[in-house]
Amino acid sequence: MLIEEFDSLMKELLAIEQFANIDSALNGLQVGRNDPELKKIAFAVDASGESFQRAASWGADLLFTHHGIFFGKMRPVTGVLYARLQYLLENQLALYTAHLPLDIHPEFGTNAGIAGLLKLKHRKVFGLYHGVKMGIKGTLPKELSLAEISVVLCKNSLIPPRCLAFGKEKINTVGIVSGGAAGNVRDAIEEGLDLYITGEATHSVYHECSEAGINVMFIGHYLSEVWGVQALQQKIAQATHLKTCFIDIPTGY
């Protein structure tokens, strides 16, 4: 498969171009390579020196990540960014990134991965970000406690989840927005959900959650988004003749 063909497949699967005006990440091919042919693709959550080295050691032609190296405003190519680009170029390792397009996908998105683990029923889009609903809400097959949900989502985590247990002991309705989306708990409060799940914790929502009487579970940014990357890897392995691997680098955050 050629890089151009992989790019076309990704744009078709993830509707990447639809997010150009709302995503601060540079989605798509961030770094190319001289040889356009791809045989092996590695997948990871984060673009980092370690993920680059492990992908290159495995013999990958391209590394797909959820978080790339070009994010937000332009920055000078110095220091760590220079070293990362240098490594990619010297090792002929292309870098491809999908941020919000992967978060929102209903089948192999980051939020869909959590919803799938919880076996949520009656799923609907949920949680506004720049006018677009990025997350998922739904109903559990049976009522569960925070501890039981924690076992489902965090049994292999480096750290236990941080929970605000201000709501019902038995949980039925759940809202999910992966990553750093603590502020979207306000959507869950407005919709009267029993539990809100996201990645990163923040002090700023504590009192609001307490006063609203809602349960919140912060499972870590990495853990909240790893399942989407793994699901996409499986999709690419099934849909193409490419060899794939997943590089797991949990941060505990």
ABEGO torsion letter per residue (X at the ends): XBAAAAAAAAAAAAGAAAAAAABABBBEBABBBABABBABBBBBABBBAAAAAAAAAAGBABBBBABBABBEBBBBBBEAAAAAAAAAAAAGBBBBBBBAAAAABAAABAAAAAAAAAGBBGBBBBGBBGGBBABBBBBBABBBBAAAAAAAAAAABABBBBBBBABBABBABBBBBBEBAAAAAAAAAAAGBABBBBABBBAAAAAAAAAAGBBBBBAEAAAAAAAAAAAAAAAAAAABABBBBBBBBBAGX
